[in-house]
Amino acid sequence: MLILVTVVTVGWTLGGTVPAVVDIGLATGLTGAPGSLTVLECHSGSSRTSRQICTGRFVYDATGEEVAVGAFSWAEPGSVYPARITTGRDRAGFWGMKGVLGALFDCVIGLMLITTMGMFLKLRFFRGLILIAMFAVEFVGLIVAIVVRAFL
């Protein structure tokens, strides 16, 4: 049972944090090409998740070329955002601080799961003051991420 819970936790954590790392790369300008994103439509995801799925049109700053892409899940249909597009040309992310703070939520949830799993497995690092400090930082990060998502 412990192995199953560990595998599920690690899988869920990676599933949530890997896309967030891509979003942070786009937001900071480390990856992708600059342009603007017009969000065309948003709809609910599958019945298993309540996550919103959005699509849009990305226009490159350099060439003016238009590409249909998936957009960030908290976008508003009809809005235009400064964005960057992945090298695969399939997904665009917020450019700037908005993008970094928007991706914070998924990263914080992943860190909370890792910390909780380390605590349950009684790993040496996840004890005492270190554990309290980690949960304090994660709690503050979670509150900031929720507020940012509400006002983006």
Residue pairs with C-beta under 8 A, 6 or more apart in sequence:
2 121
5 117
6 117
6 121
9 113
9 114
9 116
9 117
10 117
12 113
13 109
13 110
13 113
13 114
14 110
16 106
16 109
16 110
17 106
17 107
17 109
17 110
19 106
20 103
20 104
20 105
20 106
20 107
20 110
21 103
21 107
22 31
22 86
22 91
22 93
23 72
23 93
23 94
23 99
23 102
23 103
23 106
24 99
24 100
24 103
24 107
25 31
25 32
26 32
26 83
26 84
26 85
26 86
26 92
26 93
26 94
26 95
26 99
27 84
27 93
27 94
27 95
27 96
27 97
27 98
27 99
27 100
27 102
27 103
28 99
28 100
29 84
29 95
31 84
31 86
31 87
32 84
32 85
32 86
32 87
32 92
32 93
33 60
33 61
33 62
33 84
33 85
34 60
34 61
34 62
34 82
34 83
34 84
34 95
35 58
35 59
35 60
35 61
35 83
35 84
35 85
35 92
36 58
36 59
36 61
36 80
36 81
36 82
36 83
37 56
37 57
37 58
37 59
37 69
37 71
37 75
37 80
37 81
37 82
37 83
37 92
38 56
38 57
38 59
38 78
38 79
38 80
39 54
39 55
39 56
39 71
39 75
39 76
39 77
39 78
39 79
39 80
39 81
40 54
40 55
40 56
40 57
40 77
41 54
41 55
41 77
42 52
42 53
42 54
42 55
42 71
42 73
42 75
42 76
42 77
43 52
43 53
43 54
44 50
44 51
44 52
44 53
45 51
45 52
45 53
51 73
52 73
52 74
53 70
53 73
54 70
54 71
54 72
54 73
54 75
54 77
55 68
55 69
55 70
55 71
56 68
56 69
56 70
56 71
56 75
56 92
57 66
57 67
57 68
57 69
58 66
58 67
58 68
58 69
58 83
58 85
58 92
59 65
59 66
60 67
60 85
67 85
67 89
69 85
69 89
69 90
69 91
69 92
70 90
70 91
70 92
71 91
71 92
72 92
72 93
72 94
72 99
72 102
74 102
74 149
74 152
75 81
81 94
81 95
82 94
82 95
82 96
83 92
83 93
83 94
83 95
84 92
84 93
84 95
85 91
85 92
86 92
86 93
93 99
93 103
94 102
94 152
98 152
101 144
101 145
101 148
101 152
102 148
102 149
102 152
104 141
104 144
104 145
104 148
105 142
105 145
105 146
105 148
105 149
107 141
108 138
108 141
108 142
108 145
109 142
111 134
111 138
111 141
112 135
112 138
112 142
115 126
115 131
115 134
115 135
115 138
118 125
118 126
119 126
119 131
126 134
